[in-house]
């Protein structure tokens, strides 16, 4: 009997970035140069700081985007977890709450960095098979400082599974879902390697209540 790893993840998480050119030689070293006033701090100009606006989780990375739609940082899941947390904390302008999740029969003990709506978990369940160091999990539609937390097509926690399916253009982004009974279900977006793994969504009564990546959609282990 095939069961999804999402069930194990639900139990696991409920319990617990001017080169300087050489100065040119003065061709008239004895000439008198006019004095040029040096602008004070208030007169100094430079590129405006990017203001974070949204977080996107896909099958390969978690990224933070700005109000200008520019990417502030894109962190692949192969990044060392501590480095990933530092990069995301700076980009999101948030500090995480850190806790430890106890081991289960399906997953080892792990460290959880919770930014409020976005969690970083390491080591990643199935990390050795997927070649990743951590997973990212969304548990809300926004962070405490108002950053939108989006799936690939701007769907969020709270979106209906029907809307997620409608927004996907098909192909690699076909939504694969499984009804577990009793109103519970799981679905996968941004499927990889023949839709064996990707972004895993937890669905309750047709509504996405959380999603995480990367994760295997199905497992041959009947207990996980």
Order of alpha helices (4+ residues) and beta strands (2+ residues): alpha-beta-beta-beta-alpha-beta-beta-beta-alpha-beta-beta-alpha-beta-beta-beta-beta
